[in-house]
Amino acid sequence: MAEGPNRGEDPTSSKKMRMDTDPNSPVTEFLTNYDEYQLFQLTKLYRHRLEQAMEEGVDGVSSLLTYEWHFTGQEHRKVTELVEKGNRADSSKLLLNLVMEKGSRARRVMWESFVKMRLGVPKLNKILKEIQELGSDPFDYINIVRGLSEVPSNLKDVQQKHKETLRVQTETLRVNTILIREKVKDFQLVDRFAELTVISTVRDRTLVEHELLVRGRDHEEWTKEHLRRELETIQTDQLFQSSFSRRKFNCGSSAAVSGVPGIGKTTLVQKIVYDWATGKIYPHFQFVFSFKFRDLNAINCRINLRNLILDQYPYFGNILRELWQNPEGLLFIFDGLDEFKDRIDFADNRRNTQPQHRCTDPEDWCEVSDIVYNLMQHKLLPGCSVLVTSRPTALHLLEKAEISVWAEILGFVGEERKEYFNKFFEDQTVAAAIFKHVKENEILYTMCYNPSYCWILGLALGPFFTQTDRRHQRVPKTITQLYSYYIYNILKNHGREIESPRDVLLKLGEMAFTGVSEKHIVFRNGDLIKYNLQPSQFLSGFMMELLERDDSAQSVVYTFPHLTIQEFVAALAQFLTPDPGDILKLLREAHNKEDGRFEIFLRFVAGLSSPHAAGPLEEFLGKFLHQTTCRVIDWVKEKVEGQIGNTESETGKRDLLNTFHYLFESHNKALARATVGSVETLPFRGLTLTPIDCVVLSHVIGLCDTVKHLDLWSCNIQCEGLQRLGPILHKCQVLRLSGNKFGDSGVKLLSAALRNPDCKIQELELFDVGLTHSCTRDLASTLGTNRSLTVLNLGSNELGDSGVMLLSAALRNPGCKIQKLRLNAVGLTDSCAEDLSSALSTNRSLTVLDLSHNKLGDSGVKLLSTALRNPDCKIQELELGEGELSDSCVEDLVSALSTNHSLTVLGLGSNSFTDQSVLPLCRLILSCRSLERIRLGGNQFSPTEMRHLESLRESRPRLSVTV
């Protein structure tokens, strides 16, 4: 017999996921409509997506297949062993391989298990809903693809020439390198290309902040929390004619791929074209035509699609007319929508109504924007497919476009970052050393989701680990220092090639600043001449490192290697100009731009005021203007001081955090102490904080003596972020961390802060932070020795009875100073009441105890009453609301509290007290003279008795009775 699940029950029923057991549900019915061959085709079509989707429930699927005798015990063990090792991806692949080998009945059982567990696995649910909606479409697609792959004999020669041309154009990757003698170095694309994670959706399509900051802030959260559960990754060969497409398979489709600057959109396009030309993907496309919007900008007259293609691929000649006959076999790629000079707004209906925009024939003469628009809207060559790439800044233009597949390049995830460094450096020892340094520096490591950041890191850090004369220098720790060394390396290798590098960098910086101001990243010869830069200067390696020159048949354009390099050079120019003018005015105006376009520029300006960032560059450029440095420091001081008192709105909080980034980049301790050294409150409640933000906050607070109140409630701080804050937590008198999910491991960090001899924490809020009983031992041992903590909120955590028992032991410790303890909704029952009672009998400091929203019950309250009778009990506020209490416990409670002389507040709301309890409660209210507030709402009193209770308010001044 196969070793597997218990055969007496459905194995999927034991899994912690919601089940769909309705045999008549529409999703269940779809299985009965497919024969075995169709299920086989369906499995093949959705295979990659099923591998991802199954990861969450792969052990359940394997159990069902074993239960139904399709898997042997050994096969089941192989699948589950991979799961136990945390390797769910390989487990899914193994299961699908086994199922495809087993035959039709095993496939059907697998699909039946998908239907059962779909409600608990979002990715599976999504796939099943799509299949249900598509009906017979998936099989239409399979038949269409078969028909499309065959090329007419008279087109085979030109297709072969076209593929060879594209292969030659795309097989190498040209990379600027400042560490070796060559100005550029060519690599084979297949050797250098590092796989990127692409998700089959796009995050918000309207941005009001700097796109790199928004995506960087979100990156870790999205990859960790959603990638396995909800977001599906998509391979490049699935952008068209795959299960991801949202259009009928025979109508052609458009795909949009989004990504921040430097994330790899253009390289991804290059890889798609190369893979098609070498026969690896998209066999159903007979011809692929790829265009860059930056090249199309050079076309200043009306043109038709025929000439647009012939300009770039002249060998097609008169054959194009035959291509138009089969548009389903054509793929058009347009790279860089955000760089296009003309605005293509798909929400603009005038393109459909005005004759000058109409373009329904490849021979129609019109604007380039009209050609792109009509191809994507399937009005020109309906049935063809279109791929467009864009930065997030231009995505809003595509909202009304006929897009079948939306995708976004997330960049590197997990080990993909390490893989990049291993490919970048031939010496694997150097690669390992640099990656180790980067990983230990949170600021630098978080940047590494972006391939261009990794490239800059490699070029800037390489010499510190490869050149012995550099090892005595300080390795960069801030982003400004990193970029400073990037430029330093260019100057060191190529600075002698030009007469005055300071003058050239000043002119380049002025041009770069204009680009940042106007959101331009592409420059032309005219731009260079305007800033007294000669295109002939690009014969020098110095200029080739700072600007990349892109020659095409249509034009010559220049771009900085990355948007952040453009922003850094723009910031550097402010320190090189002999006449700074009114730089304060420039900085204020830049800061007031609400779309965040200047945010990284401003961080660089602040950072360059630091000698650590300026020093290396001054070796080659001469001293920075002292007057500028002083004014920048004054501006940072003005911004911090002005923002500290302006944090009511989310924008105000974000602005304050940004000013802290300026302080961090400046690394100016005197400035930080002068501006935030005596700050009492830092309120960031509700603002999402990344690990980088936490590093910056830790740096700034580290320069303060004491912070009276640090409010980080619901800031989405994970354990990683809390770890960055660890060194400064002991400085805060009031520390609010509720609503963050750092869990038990986070409490270990907090316990270390509480054990610090200099700990100043008096109030600690940990409401709903994902704690369990596992953390209470650490916390309890800390409470017995800490001398500052008086208020502790542990509500809405799964501490349970065992956790509360450990805390009760800490409360019995004479050294415990806790005065207010909130244990509402922590899952305690009457099982821990005796321990709590013992603690209350001996503790001399506790005055407020909240036990509401627990299953304490009558028996639990009776045990607590013993402690409440003790004359040494100091409880002033006691919350027992929603504690499953009834009339049975009232006499004990009243008896205990009637003689209590300290109780001022009693909460008994939302229990099951009836009129039977009214007389004892009246006796309590009248006899306990210290009582000021009693809450009785949500019980089962009659209207008459409710009025009776309310009338007691008149018995003495300041008494509040809520019924």
SULHU-V418180 format. One line per field, one symbol per residue. phi: phi as a letter, one per 30 degrees, with the letter a starting at -180 (. if undefined). psi: psi as a letter, one per 40 degrees, with the letter a starting at -180 (. if undefined). Layout:
# SULHU-V418180
phi = ???
psi = ???
This chain:
# SULHU-V418180
phi = .ddaddddbdddddddadcccddcdedddddddcdddddddddddcedddedddedbdddddddddedidcdeddddddddddddicdddddddddddddddjdddddddddddddcddcbeddeddddddeddideedededddeddddceedcddddddddddddddcdcccbdbccbdddbbcbdeddcdcdcdccdabdecbcbbdedddddddeddddddcddcbdcdbdddcdbhbdddccedcciacbcccadeidjdddddedddddddcidbhddcdbbbcbceddddddcbdacdeddddecbdddhddeeddddbddccbccbcjedcddcdccdddddddcdedcdbcbecddadeddddeddddicchejdcbcbcadedcdddcecddcdbcbbddjdbhddddedddddcdddddedddddddddceeddddddcedddddedddceddcbcddcdddddebcdddddddddedddddbdddbdbdddddddddddddddddchcccbbeddddecicceddddddeddddbccccbddacbbbdeaeddeddddddedccddbdhcdddddddddddddidcddedddedddddddddeeddeccidddeddeddddddddddddddecbbdcdddddddddddddddddhcddddddcbecdcbbcceicdcdededdddddddeccdbcdbcccdhchdceddddddedcdddcdcbcbdiccciddddedddddddeececdcbbcbdhcidbddcddeddddddcdccdbbbccdhbddidddddddddddddeddcdcbbcbdhcidbddcdddddddddcdccdcbbccdhbcdidddddddeedddddddcecbbcbdhchcbedcdedddddddcdccdcbbcbdhccdcedcddddddddddddddcbbcbdiccddedddddddddeddadidcccc
psi = hhhaiheeihdedeigihiheheeiddddddeehiddddddddddedddddddeddfddddddddddeediiddddddddddddeegdddddddddddddddadddddddddddddeddegdddddddddddddbeddddddddddddehhideeddddddddddddddeeihhhhheeididihhihddddhhhihhifihahehheihddddddddddddddddddddhhihideedifaedheihdeeiihihhiiiheefdddddddddddddeedifdehdhhhhihdddddeheiiiiddddddddgeedbeedddddegdeehhhhhhfdeehdihgheeheddddhdeehgeheehhaidddddddddefdhfhdiihhhiiiddedddedeighdhhihhdahhbedddddddddhdhddddddddddddehdddddeeehddddddddddddddedhdeeeeihhhdidddddddddddddddedeeidgdddddddddddddddddefhehiiddddddffhhddeeeiddddddhhhhhiddihiiiididdddddddddddeehdgeagdddddddddeheeededddddddddeehddddddddddeihihdddddddddddddddddddegfdidddddddddddddddddfgdddddddedehdhghehehhhiddddddddddddeidihdhhhfhfefhiddddddedeedeehdhhheieigeadddddddddddehdehehdhhhfhgefiaddeddddddddedhedhdhhheifigdidddddddddddehdehehdhhhfhfefiaededdddddddddhedhdhhheififdiddddddddddddheehehdhhhfifefiaddedddddddedeheehdhhheifafiaddeddddddddddgeehdhhheieafiiddddddddeedediiehhhh.
